[in-house]
């Protein structure tokens, strides 16, 4: 079997998605970037940062994600659909799904 001495409880995952043309964020970044710290075993999002332009959007994105479980991606997406009405909504959802896919890959490589 494999020996995994260095597996930490929390892992860092990034995701990227294109932003819609014509919004301020797209003029600056061209794509949305999210970095999340997630517990590898439980799926709980511990912290996050994103490339939204305004501090308010960044703060609200944190509010929507921190404490949520990446294993419940449908619930997270539904929460965003119901509460986030920024122009980057579709990109925000796409980048989270991207992070979820990367998380599933991490889980599949977990030491047994």
LUMNU-666065 format. One record per residue (C-alpha): residue number from 0; x negated, y, z negated. Coordinates in Angstrom, 1 decimal. Layout:
N
+-----+--------+--------+--------+
!   i !      X !      Y !      Z !
+-----+--------+--------+--------+
! NUM !      X !      Y !      Z !
...
+-----+--------+--------+--------+
! end
This chain:
112
+-----+--------+--------+--------+
!   i !      X !      Y !      Z !
+-----+--------+--------+--------+
!   0 !    0.0 !    0.0 !    0.0 !
!   1 !   -0.9 !    3.6 !    0.3 !
!   2 !   -2.2 !    5.6 !   -2.7 !
!   3 !   -0.8 !    9.1 !   -2.9 !
!   4 !   -2.5 !   11.0 !   -5.7 !
!   5 !   -2.0 !   14.5 !   -4.3 !
!   6 !    1.7 !   14.5 !   -3.7 !
!   7 !    3.1 !   17.6 !   -5.4 !
!   8 !    6.8 !   17.9 !   -6.4 !
!   9 !    7.2 !   21.0 !   -4.3 !
!  10 !    6.3 !   21.4 !   -0.7 !
!  11 !    6.2 !   24.4 !    1.6 !
!  12 !    8.1 !   24.3 !    4.9 !
!  13 !    8.3 !   26.9 !    7.7 !
!  14 !   10.8 !   27.2 !   10.5 !
!  15 !   11.0 !   29.5 !   13.5 !
!  16 !   13.9 !   30.6 !   15.8 !
!  17 !   14.3 !   33.2 !   18.5 !
!  18 !   16.1 !   36.4 !   17.5 !
!  19 !   18.9 !   37.9 !   19.7 !
!  20 !   17.6 !   40.7 !   22.0 !
!  21 !   18.5 !   44.3 !   21.0 !
!  22 !   18.4 !   44.0 !   17.2 !
!  23 !   15.7 !   45.8 !   15.2 !
!  24 !   14.1 !   42.5 !   13.9 !
!  25 !   13.6 !   41.3 !   17.5 !
!  26 !   11.8 !   44.6 !   18.4 !
!  27 !    9.4 !   43.9 !   15.5 !
!  28 !    9.1 !   40.1 !   15.3 !
!  29 !   10.7 !   38.5 !   18.4 !
!  30 !   11.6 !   35.5 !   16.2 !
!  31 !   12.8 !   34.8 !   12.7 !
!  32 !   10.4 !   33.0 !   10.4 !
!  33 !   11.4 !   31.4 !    7.2 !
!  34 !    9.1 !   29.8 !    4.6 !
!  35 !   10.8 !   27.7 !    1.9 !
!  36 !    9.5 !   25.9 !   -1.2 !
!  37 !   11.5 !   22.8 !   -1.7 !
!  38 !   11.3 !   20.0 !   -4.2 !
!  39 !   10.3 !   17.0 !   -2.1 !
!  40 !   12.3 !   14.6 !   -4.3 !
!  41 !   15.5 !   16.4 !   -5.0 !
!  42 !   15.7 !   18.7 !   -1.9 !
!  43 !   16.4 !   21.8 !   -4.1 !
!  44 !   15.2 !   25.1 !   -2.6 !
!  45 !   12.9 !   26.7 !   -5.2 !
!  46 !   12.0 !   29.9 !   -3.3 !
!  47 !   12.1 !   31.4 !    0.1 !
!  48 !   10.9 !   34.2 !    2.2 !
!  49 !   12.0 !   35.4 !    5.6 !
!  50 !   11.1 !   37.9 !    8.3 !
!  51 !   14.3 !   39.9 !    8.1 !
!  52 !   13.6 !   43.6 !    8.5 !
!  53 !   15.5 !   45.1 !    5.5 !
!  54 !   14.9 !   44.3 !    1.9 !
!  55 !   18.7 !   43.9 !    1.4 !
!  56 !   18.8 !   41.1 !    4.1 !
!  57 !   15.8 !   39.4 !    2.6 !
!  58 !   17.3 !   39.6 !   -0.9 !
!  59 !   20.7 !   38.3 !    0.3 !
!  60 !   19.1 !   35.4 !    2.2 !
!  61 !   17.3 !   34.4 !   -1.0 !
!  62 !   20.7 !   34.6 !   -2.8 !
!  63 !   22.2 !   32.2 !   -0.2 !
!  64 !   19.4 !   29.7 !   -0.4 !
!  65 !   17.6 !   29.5 !   -3.7 !
!  66 !   19.1 !   26.7 !   -5.8 !
!  67 !   20.8 !   25.1 !   -2.9 !
!  68 !   19.9 !   21.6 !   -1.8 !
!  69 !   18.4 !   21.1 !    1.6 !
!  70 !   20.0 !   17.6 !    1.7 !
!  71 !   23.3 !   19.5 !    1.9 !
!  72 !   22.5 !   21.4 !    5.1 !
!  73 !   26.2 !   21.4 !    6.2 !
!  74 !   27.1 !   23.2 !    3.0 !
!  75 !   24.3 !   25.7 !    3.4 !
!  76 !   25.3 !   26.5 !    7.0 !
!  77 !   29.0 !   26.8 !    6.0 !
!  78 !   28.0 !   29.3 !    3.2 !
!  79 !   26.0 !   31.3 !    5.8 !
!  80 !   28.9 !   31.2 !    8.3 !
!  81 !   31.3 !   32.4 !    5.6 !
!  82 !   29.1 !   35.1 !    4.0 !
!  83 !   26.3 !   36.4 !    6.3 !
!  84 !   27.4 !   38.7 !    9.1 !
!  85 !   24.1 !   40.1 !   10.2 !
!  86 !   23.2 !   40.1 !   13.9 !
!  87 !   20.6 !   37.3 !   13.3 !
!  88 !   23.2 !   34.9 !   11.9 !
!  89 !   22.8 !   32.2 !   14.7 !
!  90 !   19.0 !   32.5 !   14.4 !
!  91 !   19.2 !   32.2 !   10.6 !
!  92 !   21.2 !   29.0 !   10.9 !
!  93 !   18.9 !   27.6 !   13.6 !
!  94 !   15.8 !   28.2 !   11.5 !
!  95 !   17.3 !   26.5 !    8.5 !
!  96 !   18.3 !   23.5 !   10.6 !
!  97 !   14.7 !   23.5 !   11.8 !
!  98 !   13.5 !   23.5 !    8.2 !
!  99 !   15.9 !   20.7 !    7.4 !
! 100 !   14.5 !   18.6 !   10.3 !
! 101 !   11.0 !   19.1 !    9.0 !
! 102 !   12.1 !   18.1 !    5.5 !
! 103 !   13.5 !   14.9 !    6.8 !
! 104 !   10.2 !   14.1 !    8.5 !
! 105 !    8.4 !   14.7 !    5.1 !
! 106 !   10.8 !   12.4 !    3.4 !
! 107 !   10.2 !    9.7 !    6.0 !
! 108 !    6.5 !    9.8 !    5.2 !
! 109 !    7.0 !    9.6 !    1.4 !
! 110 !    4.7 !    7.1 !   -0.4 !
! 111 !    6.4 !    3.9 !   -1.4 !
+-----+--------+--------+--------+
! end
